[in-house]
């Protein structure tokens, strides 16, 4: 799919790509616009925009709070679609949606994919939808050319990785450790062995997320993975220092 091609083109020029994460509607869509502007100016290669959900099971306390506050403010899927269309029209990098399957089920699967395609969204990360439960989802992903990005974890066996890889497109998201987002990860020998298993299981680019907070963390996975994913840290930064802190933070990561 186009997402993989775009990422590989960027990888020809950089040692590692940066992907960032925002929760749409937190603290507001206006702030989201400012943060994305800072991220793009700072050199990010891909942005993952989360459509808020009431029970984001893969997310730690920082992102959970952002989801809950966004929903309390009335953020809708339709507003997220419109925002996505606005961002893809303004910036020449891939934008993805991350959310949970109940959002898509309630919205209507085909309607969701049609609207993603119309909005210029290049991929979807749906942590709670395994391939064996999403036959129609993956069929629609191929039809509408919106890459389904699947997740490897340290607990994934080689057989399971192979099964996931058969349904995946764009890239593989490698969770750096057990648990939820936001906590520090240890990039040690066990992690290197895990990442080697991930690399052997797929020809797609590898993204690593969960616990990447600074330049040292990005350096630790450079040469082993293709994309570093920074999630909770940018949300925490905006909460503590404001949107103007995002650009310098991103520029200092590699």
C-alpha positions as a printed NumPy array, in Angstrom:
array([[  0.   ,   0.   ,   0.   ],
       [  0.958,   3.641,  -0.393],
       [  1.818,   4.061,   3.293],
       [  4.666,   1.537,   3.148],
       [  6.004,   3.124,  -0.048],
       [  5.97 ,   6.593,   1.519],
       [  7.737,   5.416,   4.661],
       [ 10.409,   3.548,   2.691],
       [ 11.035,   6.681,   0.65 ],
       [ 11.629,   8.623,   3.86 ],
       [ 13.83 ,   5.842,   5.246],
       [ 16.133,   6.248,   2.256],
       [ 17.032,   9.669,   3.679],
       [ 17.004,   9.053,   7.46 ],
       [ 18.422,   6.516,   9.91 ],
       [ 15.106,   6.314,  11.737],
       [ 11.686,   7.899,  11.301],
       [  9.634,   9.579,  14.01 ],
       [  5.925,   8.99 ,  14.527],
       [  4.007,  10.983,  17.097],
       [  0.627,  10.495,  18.739],
       [ -2.134,  12.926,  19.661],
       [ -5.599,  12.429,  21.123],
       [ -8.077,  14.349,  19.003],
       [-10.082,  16.895,  20.948],
       [ -7.638,  17.018,  23.87 ],
       [ -7.348,  19.594,  25.173],
       [ -9.097,  20.953,  22.06 ],
       [ -8.961,  20.588,  18.293],
       [ -7.5  ,  24.099,  18.152],
       [ -4.613,  22.944,  20.348],
       [ -4.281,  19.796,  18.225],
       [ -3.734,  22.045,  15.199],
       [ -0.966,  23.944,  16.98 ],
       [  0.694,  20.735,  18.183],
       [  0.63 ,  19.147,  14.728],
       [  2.124,  22.3  ,  13.224],
       [  4.955,  22.084,  15.78 ],
       [  5.436,  18.375,  15.117],
       [  5.672,  18.801,  11.365],
       [  8.043,  21.756,  11.741],
       [ 10.14 ,  19.595,  14.075],
       [ 10.519,  16.931,  11.398],
       [  8.097,  14.113,  12.253],
       [  7.49 ,  11.619,   9.456],
       [  4.058,  10.294,  10.415],
       [  1.326,  11.265,  12.888],
       [ -1.068,   8.908,  14.657],
       [ -4.318,  10.665,  15.597],
       [ -6.408,   8.898,  18.216],
       [-10.187,   8.979,  17.955],
       [-11.133,   9.005,  21.64 ],
       [-12.803,   5.977,  23.222],
       [-14.149,   5.483,  26.74 ],
       [-12.105,   2.338,  27.491],
       [ -8.73 ,   2.585,  25.707],
       [ -7.296,  -0.664,  27.056],
       [ -3.802,  -0.348,  25.555],
       [ -3.258,   3.158,  26.897],
       [ -1.69 ,   4.273,  30.144],
       [ -2.912,   7.041,  32.485],
       [ -1.767,  10.042,  30.418],
       [ -3.569,   8.965,  27.254],
       [ -6.53 ,   7.527,  29.187],
       [ -7.102,  10.908,  30.826],
       [ -6.842,  12.648,  27.453],
       [ -9.432,  10.267,  25.968],
       [-11.86 ,  10.802,  28.817],
       [-11.53 ,  14.592,  28.766],
       [-11.908,  14.735,  24.99 ],
       [-15.126,  12.695,  25.171],
       [-16.407,  14.886,  28.002],
       [-15.911,  17.89 ,  25.718],
       [-18.086,  16.226,  23.069],
       [-15.531,  15.097,  20.465],
       [-17.268,  13.005,  17.771],
       [-16.026,  10.625,  15.089],
       [-17.404,  12.989,  12.446],
       [-15.366,  15.858,  13.896],
       [-12.251,  13.641,  13.865],
       [-12.853,  12.749,  10.208],
       [-13.2  ,  16.424,   9.297],
       [-10.044,  17.252,  11.251],
       [ -8.158,  14.456,   9.52 ],
       [ -9.186,  15.771,   6.108],
       [ -7.984,  19.224,   7.132],
       [ -4.573,  17.951,   8.262],
       [ -3.924,  15.742,   5.217],
       [ -4.755,  18.678,   3.012],
       [ -2.304,  20.899,   4.857],
       [  0.734,  18.661,   5.493],
       [  2.603,  16.281,   3.196],
       [  3.178,  13.425,   5.644],
       [  1.082,  10.311,   6.315],
       [ -1.662,  10.627,   8.912],
       [ -3.151,   7.573,  10.633],
       [ -6.139,   7.019,  12.858],
       [ -5.784,   4.96 ,  16.023],
       [ -8.911,   3.889,  17.881],
       [-10.775,   0.849,  19.186],
       [-13.06 ,  -1.408,  17.213],
       [-16.327,  -0.449,  18.931],
       [-15.96 ,   3.046,  17.457],
       [-15.759,   1.609,  13.939],
       [-18.537,  -0.931,  14.535],
       [-20.926,   1.753,  15.738],
       [-19.994,   4.144,  12.924],
       [-20.337,   1.376,  10.305],
       [-17.278,  -0.381,   8.9  ],
       [-17.664,   0.526,   5.249],
       [-18.723,   4.078,   6.017],
       [-15.659,   4.409,   8.245],
       [-13.296,   3.219,   5.497],
       [-14.959,   5.38 ,   2.853],
       [-14.612,   8.435,   5.077],
       [-10.986,   7.587,   5.918],
       [-10.159,   7.273,   2.234],
       [-11.942,  10.544,   1.47 ],
       [-10.071,  12.25 ,   4.324],
       [ -6.685,  11.043,   3.049],
       [ -5.989,   8.791,   6.06 ],
       [ -3.273,   6.272,   5.151],
       [ -3.554,   3.684,   7.918],
       [ -5.453,   2.412,  10.944],
       [ -4.195,   1.074,  14.283],
       [ -6.954,  -0.872,  16.081],
       [ -5.345,  -2.65 ,  19.077],
       [ -8.374,  -4.751,  20.045],
       [ -9.179,  -6.276,  16.622],
       [ -7.279,  -9.498,  15.862],
       [ -7.306, -10.674,  12.227],
       [ -9.467, -13.734,  12.988],
       [-12.227, -11.435,  14.279],
       [-12.048,  -8.863,  11.476],
       [-12.502, -10.543,   8.102],
       [-14.702,  -7.759,   6.741],
       [-12.456,  -5.07 ,   8.237],
       [ -9.382,  -6.404,   6.43 ],
       [-11.301,  -6.855,   3.181],
       [-12.403,  -3.225,   3.322],
       [ -8.865,  -2.111,   4.2  ],
       [ -7.638,  -3.618,   0.944],
       [-10.55 ,  -2.234,  -1.048],
       [-10.124,   1.325,   0.221],
       [ -6.325,   1.184,   0.467],
       [ -6.158,   2.198,   4.117],
       [ -3.348,   0.137,   5.655],
       [ -4.271,  -2.08 ,   8.639],
       [ -1.324,  -1.786,  11.021],
       [ -0.99 ,  -4.765,  13.349],
       [  0.857,  -5.158,  16.616],
       [  3.636,  -7.498,  17.716],
       [  4.276,  -7.872,  21.453],
       [  7.083,  -9.491,  23.471],
       [  4.622, -12.291,  24.265],
       [  3.896, -12.985,  20.558],
       [  5.173, -16.335,  19.331],
       [  6.829, -16.735,  15.923],
       [  3.659, -18.471,  14.709],
       [  1.468, -15.603,  15.91 ],
       [  3.751, -13.014,  14.329],
       [  3.473, -14.878,  11.015],
       [ -0.33 , -14.899,  11.292],
       [ -0.439, -11.17 ,  12.019],
       [  1.985, -10.38 ,   9.222],
       [ -0.294, -12.024,   6.649],
       [ -3.007,  -9.444,   7.389],
       [ -0.83 ,  -6.387,   8.022],
       [  0.158,  -3.534,   5.718],
       [  2.051,  -0.254,   6.016],
       [  4.258,  -1.242,   8.942],
       [  4.253,  -3.409,  12.051],
       [  3.883,  -1.737,  15.439],
       [  6.205,  -3.474,  17.913],
       [  5.202,  -2.921,  21.519],
       [  8.434,  -2.44 ,  23.464],
       [  7.225,  -4.211,  26.603],
       [  4.261,  -5.762,  28.366],
       [  1.64 ,  -3.425,  29.79 ],
       [  0.214,  -0.092,  28.694],
       [  1.641,   3.066,  27.183],
       [  3.539,   5.735,  29.064],
       [  5.95 ,   3.793,  31.282],
       [  9.702,   3.683,  30.66 ],
       [ 10.925,   0.74 ,  28.58 ],
       [ 14.251,  -1.061,  28.937],
       [ 16.124,  -1.47 ,  25.656],
       [ 18.333,  -4.342,  26.783],
       [ 19.48 ,  -7.695,  25.366],
       [ 16.027,  -9.206,  25.81 ],
       [ 14.555,  -6.341,  23.829],
       [ 17.139,  -6.784,  21.071],
       [ 16.277, -10.485,  20.831],
       [ 12.575,  -9.655,  20.649],
       [ 13.154,  -7.077,  17.918],
       [ 15.22 ,  -9.595,  15.961],
       [ 12.243, -11.966,  16.11 ],
       [ 10.012,  -9.169,  14.835],
       [ 12.388,  -8.452,  11.95 ],
       [ 12.506, -12.12 ,  10.972],
       [  8.701, -12.327,  10.914],
       [  7.969,  -9.537,   8.416],
       [  9.306,  -7.57 ,   5.473],
       [  7.336,  -4.502,   6.557],
       [  9.018,  -1.573,   8.337],
       [  9.114,  -1.898,  12.134],
       [  7.84 ,   0.816,  14.461],
       [  8.651,   0.664,  18.184],
       [  6.449,   2.343,  20.759],
       [  5.498,   2.268,  24.47 ],
       [  7.978,   4.151,  26.638],
       [ 10.051,   6.139,  24.128],
       [ 10.656,   9.463,  25.819],
       [ 13.904,  11.07 ,  24.683],
       [ 16.889,  11.125,  22.324],
       [ 18.604,   8.317,  24.24 ],
       [ 15.615,   6.029,  23.7  ],
       [ 15.467,   6.865,  19.985],
       [ 19.212,   6.212,  19.66 ],
       [ 18.786,   2.839,  21.409],
       [ 16.48 ,   1.553,  18.66 ],
       [ 18.157,   3.249,  15.682],
       [ 19.547,   0.584,  13.372],
       [ 17.235,  -2.031,  14.894],
       [ 13.85 ,  -0.532,  14.029],
       [ 12.636,   1.853,  11.336],
       [ 10.247,   4.115,  13.253],
       [ 10.306,   5.458,  16.805],
       [  6.852,   6.196,  18.214],
       [  6.516,   8.966,  20.788],
       [  3.098,   9.029,  22.443],
       [  2.495,   9.937,  26.069],
       [  5.552,  12.165,  26.292],
       [  4.272,  14.821,  23.872],
       [  0.874,  14.894,  25.592],
       [  2.607,  15.311,  28.945],
       [  4.791,  18.051,  27.47 ],
       [  1.814,  20.049,  26.204],
       [  0.083,  19.692,  29.584],
       [  3.143,  20.922,  31.488],
       [  4.825,  23.412,  29.142],
       [  2.376,  24.288,  26.36 ],
       [  2.343,  23.726,  22.618],
       [  5.461,  25.82 ,  21.957],
       [  7.604,  23.18 ,  23.687],
       [  6.712,  20.459,  21.149],
       [  8.788,  21.637,  18.194],
       [ 12.125,  21.887,  20.058],
       [ 11.427,  18.526,  21.758],
       [ 10.863,  16.794,  18.414],
       [ 13.944,  18.399,  16.845],
       [ 16.043,  17.14 ,  19.753],
       [ 15.06 ,  13.477,  19.361],
       [ 17.572,  12.501,  16.655]])
